[in-house]
Amino acid sequence: MLDLLSQSQAKAALQTLAARAATHVDLSTDLLSLVVCLKDAGRKGTLEAFAARAAAQVEGTTSEGIAQLLRALREKWAEEAWAEEAVQTLTAPAAAHTDLQDLYGVVDLLSEMTKAGKQNAVQVLATRAAEHAPLTDAYRVGALLSQLTEAGQSDAVRKLLGRRLVEQVGALPSQRLASLDSRLAGAAARPVVLPETIVVDRGKVFVSRAFTAACESLGISIQPAPPHAPTAKGIVERTFGTINALFCQRLPGYTGSDVTRRGPDTEKDACYSVTQLQDLLDEWLVHYHHRPHEGLWHPMMPRKALTPNQTWAALVAVAGYVPVPLTGRDYLELIPVRWQAITAAGIRIHHRTYDADLLAPHRGRSSPVAGRGGKWEIHYNPHDVRQVWVRLPDGELTEIPWIHRDHVHRPFDERTWQHIRTQAIDGNHGDAEQ
C-alpha cells in the first residue's frame, strides 16, 4: 500500500501506523516486526510509549522480542534520557517475567541487559534461566552457559544449571514410557538396548548358529575381531578387567589369573552354582550402571563424570526411544535352531518323537531350504523340550508337540530327559526304546 503513496504521504502513514501498532498490536506475536516498524518511523514518543506498554505487559512477550526492543533503544537513542528511562522501566519486569522457552532469546536478552549495564536484571534473569529454562537442546544450553560466563555470573548460578543438567541426564524416561502403556511400568526401569553392531571374539558361543540367527532376526550385525588381537576390541577387554576387579575377585572361590592372585582354599570356598553367579552378576550390573565413569561426560559438563544410566538417558533425550516389546514369535526366533528330517513318524530328537497332523504333507519330503540336505529348520527350547517349532514353507514357525506331552504337566530340560533315560535303561536291562 505504501508503494502507491508519495514519500511524504508514506512517511505520515507509517507514523500513524506505528502509533496505532504501539497501542494495539499483540505483544506476544508481533513484537519483533513492530520494533522494526517503530525504528523506521523515527518517532521516539511512539517508541517510548510502546516501551512502557511492553514493560507493563512483559509476561505476554518473548525474550527475543524484549531483546530486540532493548537493542533498538540502545542503538538509535542511546544518548537520550527518555531512552535510558525506558530501558530501566523495561529490564526489571522483563528479567522477572519474560518467557524462557526460547533459550536463544534468553541468551540474546542477557546479552542486551549486560551491554546496558543492568547487572541486577542480569542476575535475576540468569537465576531464573538456570532454575526453569528447558534443557532439551545441547547447543542452546551451551550458548546459555557461554553467556552466563560472559555476563560474569557467579559460579553458584552456573553450578545450579549444572546440577539440573545432571538430574535431567540421569532421569530415565520411565514415567513417559509407563504413561504410554501400563505394562511398560516395570520394563521402563530396565531399558533394553538393541545395538546396531556387536564386536565378538571367535568363541564358540559367538559363532554358533543360535547366536548368529538371533542377531539376524533382531537386525544386529556381527563383527568378529581378528584372532589373537585384543586391541581390536579394547572396550570388551576393559569390561572383562572391570568385571574381574570389581566383581569376580570379591567372590569366595575366586581362582585369579595366576597362582599369585589365588586364595589358599579356592576349591573349598567355591559355593555358587552357575545360576547363582548369574543372579549375583545381574545385581552387580545394576550398581555398575550407577557408577560414574571417567570416560563418560556431557558436552556441557566436560569435567563431570557420568554414569552409564545418565549417558543413556542423555542420548535418549536427543535420539528418542520407542520401546517395542518382543512378541512371542520374536522369542521363538531367538531360541536355538537345529536341522532335522521330517520322517513318516514325525520329527525325532534325542529319542523323542514330535508329531502333528499338519506334518502329513511334508513327511518324507525335503525342505525347500537349499544347502541343508533336505532337512527342516527346527527351533527348540532347551529348558522345556515338550514341544518344538518347525518352519514350514509358509515361513511361519509352527508348534509340534512331543507325542507324550499330555502326560507331562511340568517343563523339563535335556538334562532331566537324559537322567530319566539312563534310569529307564538301567531298569529295563538296556532297552532304551522301552
C-alpha positions as CSV (number, residue, x, y, z in Angstrom):
1,M,0.0,0.0,0.0
2,L,2.8,2.4,0.9
3,D,4.3,2.0,-2.6
4,L,1.3,3.8,-4.1
5,L,1.7,6.9,-1.9
6,S,4.1,9.8,-2.2
7,Q,7.1,9.9,0.0
8,S,5.5,12.4,2.5
9,Q,2.2,10.5,2.5
10,A,4.1,7.3,3.1
11,K,6.0,8.7,6.0
12,A,2.8,10.1,7.6
13,A,1.1,6.8,7.1
14,L,4.0,4.9,8.6
15,Q,4.0,7.2,11.6
16,T,0.2,6.8,12.1
17,L,0.5,3.0,11.6
18,A,3.4,2.9,14.2
19,A,1.4,4.9,16.7
20,R,-1.6,2.6,16.4
21,A,0.5,-0.5,16.5
22,A,2.3,0.7,19.6
23,T,-1.0,0.8,21.5
24,H,-2.9,-2.2,19.9
25,V,-0.6,-4.8,18.5
26,D,-0.4,-8.2,20.1
27,L,2.9,-8.1,22.0
28,S,3.2,-11.9,22.3
29,T,3.4,-12.5,18.5
30,D,4.3,-9.3,16.7
31,L,6.9,-7.6,18.9
32,L,9.9,-8.1,16.5
33,S,8.2,-6.7,13.4
34,L,6.8,-3.8,15.5
35,V,10.2,-2.8,16.8
36,V,11.5,-2.6,13.2
37,C,8.4,-0.5,12.2
38,L,8.9,1.9,15.1
39,K,12.6,2.4,14.3
40,D,11.9,3.1,10.7
41,A,9.1,5.6,11.7
42,G,11.6,7.5,13.8
43,R,9.0,8.5,16.4
44,K,10.7,8.4,19.7
45,G,7.5,9.3,21.5
46,T,5.7,6.4,20.0
47,L,8.6,4.1,20.9
48,E,8.7,5.5,24.4
49,A,5.0,4.8,24.9
50,F,5.4,1.4,23.4
51,A,8.3,0.5,25.8
52,A,6.2,1.5,28.7
53,R,3.4,-0.7,27.5
54,A,5.8,-3.6,26.9
55,A,7.1,-3.2,30.4
56,A,3.6,-3.4,31.8
57,Q,2.7,-6.5,29.7
58,V,6.0,-8.2,29.7
59,E,4.5,-11.6,30.8
60,G,3.0,-12.0,27.3
61,T,6.2,-11.2,25.4
62,T,9.0,-13.3,24.2
63,S,12.6,-12.9,25.4
64,E,13.8,-12.3,21.9
65,G,11.2,-9.6,21.3
66,I,12.3,-7.8,24.5
67,A,16.0,-8.1,23.4
68,Q,15.2,-6.5,20.1
69,L,13.4,-3.7,21.8
70,L,16.3,-3.0,24.1
71,R,18.7,-3.1,21.2
72,A,16.6,-0.6,19.3
73,L,16.6,1.8,22.3
74,R,20.3,1.4,22.8
75,E,21.4,1.7,19.2
76,K,19.1,4.5,18.0
77,W,18.6,6.7,21.0
78,A,21.5,5.7,23.3
79,E,22.2,9.4,24.2
80,E,18.7,10.4,25.2
81,A,17.4,10.4,28.7
82,W,14.0,9.1,27.8
83,A,15.5,6.0,26.2
84,E,17.6,5.2,29.3
85,E,14.5,5.6,31.4
86,A,12.6,3.3,29.0
87,V,15.4,0.7,29.3
88,Q,15.3,1.0,33.1
89,T,11.5,0.6,33.1
90,L,11.7,-2.5,30.8
91,T,14.6,-4.5,32.1
92,A,13.3,-5.2,35.7
93,P,9.9,-6.7,34.7
94,A,11.5,-8.5,31.7
95,A,14.1,-10.2,33.9
96,A,11.4,-11.4,36.3
97,H,8.6,-12.4,33.9
98,T,9.7,-12.9,30.3
99,D,9.1,-16.2,28.7
100,L,12.1,-18.7,29.0
101,Q,11.1,-21.3,26.3
102,D,13.4,-19.9,23.7
103,L,16.9,-20.3,25.1
104,Y,18.5,-18.3,22.2
105,G,16.1,-15.5,23.0
106,V,17.1,-15.7,26.7
107,V,20.8,-15.6,25.6
108,D,20.1,-12.5,23.4
109,L,18.2,-10.8,26.2
110,L,21.0,-11.5,28.7
111,S,23.5,-10.0,26.2
112,E,21.4,-6.8,25.8
113,M,21.0,-6.4,29.5
114,T,24.7,-6.8,30.1
115,K,25.5,-4.2,27.4
116,A,23.0,-1.8,29.0
117,G,24.8,-2.3,32.4
118,K,21.8,-3.7,34.1
119,Q,23.5,-6.2,36.3
120,N,20.7,-6.7,38.8
121,A,18.4,-7.6,36.0
122,V,21.0,-9.9,34.5
123,Q,21.3,-11.7,37.9
124,V,17.6,-12.2,38.2
125,L,17.2,-13.5,34.6
126,A,20.2,-15.7,34.8
127,T,19.0,-17.3,38.0
128,R,15.5,-17.9,36.5
129,A,17.0,-19.4,33.4
130,A,19.3,-21.7,35.4
131,E,16.3,-22.9,37.5
132,H,13.5,-23.1,34.9
133,A,14.7,-22.9,31.3
134,P,14.2,-26.1,29.2
135,L,17.4,-28.0,28.8
136,T,16.5,-30.3,25.9
137,D,18.8,-28.8,23.3
138,A,22.5,-29.2,24.0
139,Y,23.6,-26.4,21.6
140,R,21.2,-23.9,23.2
141,V,22.3,-24.9,26.7
142,G,25.9,-24.4,25.6
143,A,25.0,-20.9,24.4
144,L,23.4,-20.1,27.7
145,L,26.4,-21.3,29.7
146,S,28.7,-19.2,27.5
147,Q,26.5,-16.1,28.0
148,L,26.4,-16.7,31.8
149,T,30.2,-16.7,31.8
150,E,30.4,-13.7,29.6
151,A,27.9,-11.8,31.8
152,G,30.2,-12.5,34.8
153,Q,27.6,-14.6,36.6
154,S,28.7,-16.3,39.8
155,D,29.7,-19.9,40.0
156,A,26.6,-20.5,42.0
157,V,24.3,-19.8,39.1
158,R,26.4,-22.0,36.7
159,K,26.5,-24.8,39.3
160,L,22.8,-24.6,39.6
161,L,22.4,-25.1,35.9
162,G,25.0,-27.9,36.1
163,R,23.0,-29.7,38.8
164,R,19.9,-29.5,36.7
165,L,21.7,-31.0,33.7
166,V,23.0,-33.9,35.9
167,E,19.5,-34.5,37.2
168,Q,18.0,-34.4,33.8
169,V,20.7,-36.6,32.2
170,G,20.2,-39.1,35.0
171,A,16.4,-39.3,34.6
172,L,15.5,-42.3,32.5
173,P,12.3,-41.8,30.6
174,S,10.4,-44.3,32.7
175,Q,7.4,-42.1,33.6
176,R,6.8,-41.2,29.9
177,L,7.1,-44.8,28.9
178,A,4.8,-46.0,31.6
179,S,2.2,-43.4,30.5
180,L,2.2,-45.0,27.1
181,D,1.3,-48.4,28.3
182,S,0.9,-49.6,31.9
183,R,2.6,-52.8,31.0
184,L,5.9,-50.9,30.5
185,A,6.0,-49.7,34.1
186,G,8.3,-52.5,35.1
187,A,10.3,-52.7,31.9
188,A,10.9,-48.9,31.7
189,A,13.2,-49.1,34.7
190,R,15.3,-51.7,32.7
191,P,15.7,-50.2,29.2
192,V,16.8,-52.7,26.7
193,V,19.2,-51.6,24.0
194,L,19.3,-53.3,20.6
195,P,22.8,-52.5,19.3
196,E,23.5,-52.0,15.6
197,T,26.7,-54.0,15.7
198,I,28.3,-56.5,18.2
199,V,32.0,-57.0,18.1
200,V,32.9,-60.5,19.2
201,D,35.9,-62.7,19.6
202,R,35.8,-66.1,18.0
203,G,34.4,-68.1,20.9
204,K,32.2,-70.9,20.0
205,V,29.1,-69.3,21.6
206,F,29.5,-66.2,19.5
207,V,29.9,-68.0,16.1
208,S,27.2,-70.5,17.0
209,R,24.1,-70.8,14.8
210,A,21.8,-69.8,17.7
211,F,23.7,-66.6,18.3
212,T,24.0,-65.6,14.7
213,A,20.4,-66.4,14.0
214,A,19.3,-64.4,17.0
215,C,21.3,-61.3,15.8
216,E,20.0,-61.7,12.3
217,S,16.3,-61.8,13.5
218,L,16.9,-58.6,15.5
219,G,18.7,-56.8,12.7
220,I,22.1,-56.8,14.5
221,S,25.3,-57.2,12.5
222,I,28.1,-59.3,14.0
223,Q,31.7,-58.1,13.6
224,P,34.2,-60.8,14.5
225,A,37.5,-59.5,15.8
226,P,40.7,-60.7,14.2
227,P,42.2,-63.7,16.1
228,H,44.8,-63.0,18.8
229,A,44.2,-59.3,18.5
230,P,42.8,-57.9,21.8
231,T,43.4,-54.4,20.7
232,A,40.7,-54.8,18.1
233,K,38.1,-54.9,20.9
234,G,39.7,-52.8,23.6
235,I,36.3,-51.8,25.2
236,V,35.4,-55.5,25.6
237,E,38.8,-56.3,27.2
238,R,38.3,-53.3,29.5
239,T,34.9,-54.6,30.5
240,F,36.4,-58.0,31.3
241,G,39.0,-56.3,33.5
242,T,36.3,-54.3,35.3
243,I,34.3,-57.5,36.0
244,N,37.3,-59.3,37.3
245,A,38.4,-56.4,39.5
246,L,35.1,-55.2,40.9
247,F,33.1,-58.4,40.9
248,C,34.9,-61.8,40.5
249,Q,37.8,-61.2,42.9
250,R,35.3,-60.3,45.7
251,L,33.6,-63.7,45.5
252,P,34.6,-66.8,47.5
253,G,36.4,-69.4,45.4
254,Y,37.9,-66.8,43.0
255,T,40.9,-68.5,41.3
256,G,42.5,-65.4,39.8
257,S,44.5,-65.2,36.6
258,D,47.6,-67.0,38.2
259,V,48.6,-68.6,41.5
260,T,49.8,-65.3,42.9
261,R,46.3,-64.0,42.8
262,R,44.6,-67.1,44.2
263,G,43.4,-67.8,47.7
264,P,44.6,-70.8,49.7
265,D,41.4,-72.8,49.6
266,T,39.6,-71.9,46.4
267,E,38.0,-75.3,45.8
268,K,36.7,-75.4,49.4
269,D,35.3,-71.9,49.1
270,A,33.6,-72.5,45.8
271,C,29.9,-72.4,46.9
272,Y,27.9,-70.9,44.0
273,S,26.2,-72.6,41.1
274,V,26.2,-71.0,37.7
275,T,22.6,-69.8,38.2
276,Q,23.5,-68.1,41.5
277,L,26.6,-66.5,39.9
278,Q,24.3,-65.2,37.1
279,D,22.0,-63.7,39.7
280,L,24.9,-62.0,41.5
281,L,26.3,-60.6,38.3
282,D,22.9,-59.2,37.3
283,E,22.7,-57.5,40.7
284,W,26.2,-56.1,40.3
285,L,25.4,-54.7,36.9
286,V,22.7,-52.6,38.4
287,H,25.2,-50.9,40.7
288,Y,27.8,-50.7,37.8
289,H,25.4,-48.7,35.7
290,H,25.0,-46.2,38.5
291,R,28.8,-45.8,39.0
292,P,30.4,-42.7,37.4
293,H,32.9,-43.4,34.6
294,E,35.7,-41.0,33.7
295,G,35.2,-41.8,30.0
296,L,31.5,-40.7,30.1
297,W,30.7,-37.0,30.1
298,H,28.3,-34.5,28.7
299,P,29.4,-31.8,26.2
300,M,28.0,-29.1,28.5
301,M,29.8,-30.6,31.6
302,P,33.2,-31.9,30.3
303,R,34.6,-32.2,33.9
304,K,31.7,-34.1,35.3
305,A,32.0,-37.9,35.1
306,L,28.6,-39.5,34.3
307,T,27.2,-43.0,35.0
308,P,26.2,-45.3,32.1
309,N,22.5,-44.7,33.0
310,Q,22.9,-40.9,32.9
311,T,24.6,-41.2,29.5
312,W,21.9,-43.5,28.2
313,A,19.2,-41.0,29.3
314,A,21.0,-38.1,27.7
315,L,21.2,-39.9,24.3
316,V,17.5,-41.0,24.6
317,A,16.6,-37.3,25.1
318,V,18.4,-36.5,21.8
319,A,17.8,-39.5,19.6
320,G,14.5,-40.7,21.0
321,Y,13.5,-44.1,22.2
322,V,10.5,-46.2,21.1
323,P,10.1,-49.3,23.2
324,V,9.0,-52.2,21.1
325,P,8.5,-55.3,23.3
326,L,9.4,-58.6,21.7
327,T,6.4,-60.8,20.8
328,G,6.1,-64.5,21.4
329,R,7.1,-65.0,17.7
330,D,10.2,-63.0,18.3
331,Y,11.3,-65.2,21.2
332,L,10.8,-68.3,19.0
333,E,13.2,-66.8,16.5
334,L,15.8,-66.3,19.2
335,I,15.8,-69.8,20.7
336,P,18.4,-72.5,19.4
337,V,18.0,-74.0,15.9
338,R,18.8,-77.4,14.6
339,W,18.0,-79.1,11.3
340,Q,16.1,-82.4,11.2
341,A,14.3,-84.5,8.7
342,I,10.5,-85.0,8.8
343,T,10.0,-88.7,8.7
344,A,6.9,-90.9,8.5
345,A,6.8,-90.9,12.3
346,G,7.4,-87.1,12.6
347,I,10.5,-85.4,14.0
348,R,13.0,-87.4,16.1
349,I,15.3,-85.6,18.5
350,H,17.2,-87.5,21.2
351,H,14.9,-90.4,21.1
352,R,11.8,-88.2,21.4
353,T,9.2,-88.1,18.7
354,Y,7.3,-84.9,17.8
355,D,4.3,-85.2,15.6
356,A,1.1,-83.4,14.5
357,D,-1.4,-83.9,11.7
358,L,-0.3,-80.8,9.8
359,L,3.1,-82.5,9.1
360,A,1.3,-85.0,6.8
361,P,2.0,-83.1,3.5
362,H,5.7,-82.9,4.4
363,R,6.5,-86.4,5.7
364,G,9.5,-87.9,3.8
365,R,9.9,-84.7,1.7
366,S,12.9,-82.4,1.5
367,S,12.9,-78.9,2.9
368,P,12.8,-76.0,0.4
369,V,15.9,-74.5,2.1
370,A,18.9,-75.1,-0.1
371,G,22.2,-76.3,1.4
372,R,20.7,-78.2,4.3
373,G,20.5,-81.7,2.7
374,G,16.7,-81.6,2.6
375,K,16.4,-81.1,6.4
376,W,13.9,-78.7,8.0
377,E,14.6,-75.8,10.4
378,I,13.6,-76.8,13.9
379,H,13.6,-74.3,16.9
380,Y,13.7,-75.8,20.4
381,N,13.7,-74.5,23.9
382,P,16.5,-76.4,25.8
383,H,14.7,-75.7,29.1
384,D,11.4,-77.1,28.0
385,V,11.7,-79.9,25.5
386,R,7.9,-80.8,25.5
387,Q,7.5,-79.2,22.1
388,V,9.5,-77.9,19.1
389,W,8.7,-75.4,16.3
390,V,9.2,-76.2,12.6
391,R,9.4,-73.6,9.9
392,L,7.0,-74.7,7.2
393,P,7.0,-73.5,3.6
394,D,4.8,-70.5,4.5
395,G,7.7,-69.1,6.5
396,E,5.9,-69.4,9.9
397,L,7.2,-71.3,12.9
398,T,4.5,-73.9,13.8
399,E,4.4,-75.7,17.1
400,I,4.8,-79.5,17.1
401,P,4.2,-81.3,20.4
402,W,6.0,-84.3,21.8
403,I,3.7,-87.3,21.4
404,H,3.6,-87.9,25.2
405,R,3.2,-84.2,26.2
406,D,-0.3,-84.7,27.5
407,H,1.1,-87.0,30.2
408,V,3.8,-84.5,31.4
409,H,2.4,-81.4,33.1
410,R,5.6,-79.6,34.0
411,P,8.5,-78.4,31.8
412,F,11.7,-80.4,31.8
413,D,15.1,-79.9,30.2
414,E,17.5,-82.0,28.2
415,R,19.5,-82.9,31.3
416,T,16.4,-84.2,33.1
417,W,15.5,-86.2,30.0
418,Q,18.9,-87.9,29.8
419,H,18.7,-88.7,33.6
420,I,15.3,-90.3,33.1
421,R,16.5,-92.2,30.1
422,T,19.5,-93.5,32.0
423,Q,17.3,-94.7,34.8
424,A,14.9,-96.3,32.4
425,I,17.8,-98.1,30.6
426,D,19.1,-99.5,33.9
427,G,15.7,-100.6,35.0
428,N,14.8,-102.3,31.7
429,H,18.2,-104.1,31.2
430,G,19.4,-101.8,28.4
431,D,16.2,-101.5,26.4
432,A,16.5,-97.8,25.6
433,E,13.4,-97.5,23.5
434,Q,11.2,-99.1,26.1
